[in-house]
Amino acid sequence: MTIILSDNVISSLGFTTEENYRNVKQGVCGLTSFEGRYDLPEPFMASEIDKTRLNDAFEQVYDDYLDVIDDCYGEHWTNDLKLLKYGVRYTKLEKACIVSIAEALKGTHIKLGKDRVQLILSTTKGNIFLLDENARGRIKQEQLYLGRSSEIISSHFGSLNDLFVVSNACVSGAQALMAAQRLLKSREAKYVIVTGVDVLSKFVISGFQSFKALSPTQCKPFDVNRAGLNIGEAVATMILTERKAGDCRSGDIALTAGATRNDANHISGPSRTGDGSYLALKQILKGIDPEEIGFVCAHGTATPYNDEMESVAMTRAGIKNVPVNSLKGYFGHTLGAAGVLESVISTRALKEGTVLKTLGCETPDVTYPLDIVMENRETTKRRCVKMLSGFGGCNTALLFTKL
């Protein structure tokens, strides 16, 4: 079984999973209104990681790891790290990933340099802001490439095994978790660190504005008055390992199944029939009674077409009566981080026996009615589903189980 050992979330709502989860449970919204940002003509709502707090956390993590890496790898690695610190100017994205991984590692007994540890980085756009020479400053253009960012992040921890980068629109995080499961089951790694991340940039915000897809106010998933999505900035990390059933503990959370299906409907528009999402759900729910599922954490972007498509897919998959929530009203749409972040928050809720409310939804309105959760509920059920969809017709579904 693929078990979640530890996790971390860094967002506008906090720098630990506990802080983020507590704020979500209390209904705190991490979205802020921005006007004139990036010299864009229209205001927008988004969530943003506190830069000062992140810089302070990064400096602390860096200093701590000089000692840790020296113990694990010897003076050679410590010197490399010193050169890295003074030879590379870290971007916000790279700092956030390093802090998140370091925090997640605190919850494990992993021995860097001795255990076989694999890193998978999930991101939609990475350091896309480096396309703008004026915004680049003294950061090297090579950090625009996702492979280079993953090398910089990995080097902080003494260079982990072969690096993987998953970049497939907004399903990237979920697909990274599926890739981790395959690596563990094939015994190519003992532990896999999956980190999903994306940060705000003019490129991303202006792109969604050109689609007329951004709401000027807080997004309202599945609500009759939904007017579009909000972009979010976050990083989230999950550390997974494979255990025999007899070695698992009561309360452990397992990634039971995952599936991706592409309906090739449109470069940016979801299928009206929900084919890809339905087929992904159908695959992970084989042999599962819908009565076993405590809740579905939908993609729930609050765009009319996405919410409609998911209602069709869930109805076709036979789970329309399962409680449904969306976390976009708390964090916004965090792109390549969404699959990991929302899985972390959902599995924490599953472990506690809570179904979190859909912030922003007051009057549900989709063609195929769903049980949209508008106030926190309790559940004794031991399974939850995470759904994601993205540009290009890609759709992914994950099934988690509390043992």
Secondary structure, 3 states (H helix, E strand, C coil): CEEEEEEEEEECCECCHHHHHHHHHCCCCCCEEECCHHHCCCCEEECCCCHHHHHHHHHHHHHHHHHHHHHHHCHHHHHHHHHHHHHCCCCHHHHHHHHHHHHHHCCCCCCCCCCCEEEEEECCCCCHHHHCHHHHCCCCHHHHCHHHHHHHHHHHCCCCCCEEEECCHHHHHHHHHHHHHHHHHCCCCCEEEEEEEECCCHHHHHHHHHCCCECCCCCCCCECCCCCECECCEEEEEEEEECCHHHCCCCCEEEEEEEEEECCCCCCCCCCCCHHHHHHHHHHCCCCCHHHEEEEECCCCCCHHHHHHHHHHHHHCCCCCCEEECCHHHHCECHHHHHHHHHHHHHHHHHHCEECCCCCCCCECCCCCCEECCCCEECCCCEEEEEEEEHHHEEEEEEEEEC
